[in-house]
Amino acid sequence: MATHFPKESTWHSPRGPILVCRDLTGRFLLYTEEEWESAIPADLEADDEGHVMQNGHYVDYDDPDWVIPPEVLDNALD
């Protein structure tokens, strides 16, 4: 599936392209294209250092594949 996400706000996770957004509280919410297009709540989020979490638990804190690069966090959609 081709993504229509802005390149600078897209992180290529082990699960595929993810749109990185920042909510009003400052949390990073991570959307698959299906979640974004269907207005489904994000299943993943990230801490301020880019470590990805699901249901409040780190997916794999020590695996660099599950850390969003700072340049993507800096360009998260508001």
N, C-alpha and C positions, 0 to 999 in steps of 0.2 A: 504494500500500500504506500503510495507516495504521500508524504506529509506536506501540509501547507503551513507549517509552523515557521515563524521567523528564524532564520539561521542562527542569529546571535543569541536567541533565547532557547535554543534546542540543545538538549544533551542526548547523546547516543548511549543509552543504557544497555546492559546485557539483554533487556527485554525489548529493545527497539527505541525509536525516537520518543523523547519525552519533552513536553513544553514546560519550562520552568517559570512559575509565576510567584509573585509575592503578594500576600493578602494584606488587608488593612492593619493587622496586628504585627506584620513583619515576618510571618512564617513563610517558608518556601513550600509551595504546593506543586506537585509534579503530575502532569496530566498526560495520559496516552491520547492519541488522536481521537479514539472512540469516546473516551471520557469527555474530552473538550467539545467535540461536535455534538454529543448527546446531553451536555450539561449535567453529567454525572459527577458526583463529588470525587476528588482525587483520592486514589488508593495509597499513594506514596507522598511523603514530604521529606524535607531535608533540614538539617540543623544549619547554623550559620557558617560552618566550615565545609558544608556540602555533603556530609555523610547522610546517606539515604535511610529513611525509616519507613516501616509499614506497621500500622496499628501500634504506634508508640515504641517500637523496638527496632534497633538497627538491623538492616538486612544482612550486612557483613561489614562491620566497622573497619576491619583490617584489610579488606580487599579494595585496591585502588579503582577497580572497575565500578564500584558502588560509591564513588566520591565524585561529585559534580565539580568540574574545574571552576576556579574563581572567576574567570572571564565570562562564563555562562551565568553564574550567580549575579555578577555585576550587571548583566543585561536582562535579568528576569523581568517579565511583564508585570506591570502594576495593576 
